[in-house]
Amino acid sequence: MRTVFNAIKAALELPANQALFTDEGLTAPASAIIFSKEYQEEEVDHIPPRPYLSIEFGRVEWQTEEGAKEGDLPVTVHVVQDTISFREKQEALLQLPEIVVEILDRLSVSGDVLVHKDSDPDHDYAHYFVSKENFEIRVTRGQVEIPALIPDD
């Protein structure tokens, strides 16, 4: 999961991808953090400046194939924006999640790709406007040791 998170963060920090936001008159997300329900709780003091991305990882249904564990990792990208800014520039700010999807869809991470699955409806909270973009990536856990057969004497 750390590898996926770091790849998402690095992709957003690329100057060419930052330009996708500024070319539309938008502020690029200032940071990417691990999701911790930060915008849903009233008394949280560690919320970064908006806009930002909050990355949530789901559970993997592991399958064992040829000695390796593989599964699909659900990744939800919460695109968090200021409600005040949203009201002032509604049409432009609705483009922010679309640009995030454009940057991250088919992002290569250790030979696998992040694939956009769908979008959740936009959510209004007291101070934030949140769009959730759902992705999935195939992940592999190292080789599982298979004991050698000992021949019968």
C-alpha positions as CSV (number, residue, x, y, z in Angstrom):
1,M,0.0,0.0,0.0
2,R,2.9,2.3,0.7
3,T,4.1,1.9,-2.9
4,V,0.7,2.7,-4.3
5,F,0.4,5.8,-2.0
6,N,3.8,7.0,-3.0
7,A,3.1,6.6,-6.7
8,I,-0.1,8.6,-6.4
9,K,1.6,11.3,-4.5
10,A,4.5,11.5,-7.0
11,A,2.1,11.6,-10.0
12,L,0.3,14.6,-8.5
13,E,3.6,16.4,-7.9
14,L,4.9,16.2,-11.5
15,P,5.0,19.6,-13.0
16,A,3.2,18.5,-16.1
17,N,0.3,17.2,-14.0
18,Q,0.3,20.3,-11.8
19,A,-0.1,22.3,-15.0
20,L,-3.4,20.4,-15.8
21,F,-4.9,22.1,-12.8
22,T,-3.4,25.6,-13.3
23,D,-4.3,25.5,-17.0
24,E,-8.0,25.3,-15.9
25,G,-7.6,28.1,-13.4
26,L,-7.6,25.6,-10.5
27,T,-5.4,25.2,-7.5
28,A,-3.6,21.8,-7.6
29,P,-4.1,19.6,-4.6
30,A,-1.6,20.7,-2.0
31,S,-1.0,17.3,-0.6
32,A,-2.0,13.6,-0.4
33,I,-2.6,12.0,3.0
34,I,-3.8,8.6,4.2
35,F,-7.6,8.7,4.9
36,S,-8.5,9.0,8.5
37,K,-12.0,10.5,8.4
38,E,-10.4,13.9,8.9
39,Y,-13.0,16.0,7.1
40,Q,-15.9,14.1,8.7
41,E,-15.0,15.1,12.3
42,E,-15.6,18.5,13.7
43,E,-12.6,18.9,16.0
44,V,-9.6,17.8,13.9
45,D,-6.5,20.0,13.8
46,H,-4.4,18.1,11.3
47,I,-6.4,18.8,8.1
48,P,-4.1,20.1,5.3
49,P,-5.0,23.1,3.2
50,R,-7.6,22.5,0.6
51,P,-7.8,21.1,-2.0
52,Y,-6.1,17.9,-1.0
53,L,-6.4,14.2,-1.6
54,S,-7.2,11.7,1.1
55,I,-6.3,8.1,0.0
56,E,-8.3,5.2,1.5
57,F,-7.3,1.6,1.0
58,G,-9.8,-1.2,1.1
59,R,-9.4,-4.9,2.0
60,V,-7.8,-7.3,-0.4
61,E,-9.4,-10.7,-1.1
62,W,-6.2,-12.7,-1.4
63,Q,-6.0,-15.7,-3.8
64,T,-3.0,-18.0,-3.9
65,E,-1.7,-18.8,-7.4
66,E,1.5,-20.6,-8.2
67,G,3.0,-19.9,-4.8
68,A,2.1,-16.2,-4.7
69,K,-0.7,-14.3,-3.1
70,E,-2.6,-12.0,-5.5
71,G,-5.6,-9.8,-5.2
72,D,-7.3,-6.5,-6.2
73,L,-6.7,-3.6,-3.8
74,P,-9.6,-1.1,-3.7
75,V,-8.3,2.5,-3.6
76,T,-10.7,5.4,-2.9
77,V,-9.3,8.9,-3.6
78,H,-11.3,11.5,-1.7
79,V,-10.9,14.9,-3.5
80,V,-11.5,17.4,-0.7
81,Q,-12.3,21.0,-1.5
82,D,-13.4,24.1,0.4
83,T,-17.2,24.6,0.4
84,I,-16.7,28.3,0.1
85,S,-14.5,28.0,-3.0
86,F,-16.9,25.5,-4.4
87,R,-19.8,27.9,-4.2
88,E,-17.8,30.7,-5.8
89,K,-16.5,28.6,-8.7
90,Q,-18.8,25.7,-9.0
91,E,-18.3,24.7,-12.6
92,A,-14.5,25.0,-12.5
93,L,-14.2,23.1,-9.3
94,L,-16.2,20.2,-10.6
95,Q,-13.3,19.7,-13.0
96,L,-10.9,19.0,-10.1
97,P,-11.9,15.3,-9.6
98,E,-11.9,14.8,-13.4
99,I,-8.3,16.0,-13.6
100,V,-7.4,13.7,-10.7
101,V,-8.9,10.7,-12.5
102,E,-7.1,11.7,-15.7
103,I,-3.8,11.7,-13.9
104,L,-4.3,8.5,-11.9
105,D,-6.2,6.3,-14.3
106,R,-3.8,3.7,-15.7
107,L,-0.9,4.9,-13.5
108,S,1.8,2.2,-13.5
109,V,2.8,1.0,-10.0
110,S,5.4,-1.7,-9.9
111,G,4.2,-3.1,-13.2
112,D,0.5,-3.0,-12.4
113,V,-1.9,-0.2,-13.2
114,L,-4.4,1.7,-11.2
115,V,-7.8,1.5,-12.9
116,H,-10.6,4.0,-12.3
117,K,-13.8,2.0,-11.6
118,D,-16.4,4.7,-10.8
119,S,-17.2,7.9,-8.9
120,D,-19.3,8.2,-5.8
121,P,-21.8,11.1,-5.7
122,D,-20.4,14.4,-4.3
123,H,-20.7,14.8,-0.6
124,D,-21.3,18.0,1.3
125,Y,-19.9,18.3,4.8
126,A,-20.1,21.4,7.0
127,H,-16.9,22.9,5.6
128,Y,-15.9,20.6,2.7
129,F,-17.0,19.4,-0.6
130,V,-15.8,15.8,-1.3
131,S,-15.8,13.7,-4.4
132,K,-14.8,10.1,-4.1
133,E,-13.1,8.4,-7.0
134,N,-12.8,4.6,-6.8
135,F,-9.8,2.8,-8.3
136,E,-8.5,-0.7,-8.1
137,I,-5.0,-2.2,-8.6
138,R,-3.7,-5.8,-8.7
139,V,-1.3,-6.5,-5.9
140,T,1.0,-9.4,-5.2
141,R,2.5,-10.6,-1.9
142,G,5.9,-12.4,-2.2
143,Q,6.3,-16.0,-3.0
144,V,4.9,-18.4,-0.5
145,E,7.4,-21.0,0.5
146,I,6.3,-24.5,-0.7
147,P,8.2,-27.3,1.2
148,A,10.1,-29.7,-1.0
149,L,8.7,-33.2,-1.1
150,I,10.9,-35.7,0.7
151,P,11.1,-39.0,-1.1
152,D,10.1,-42.2,0.7
153,D,12.9,-44.6,1.4
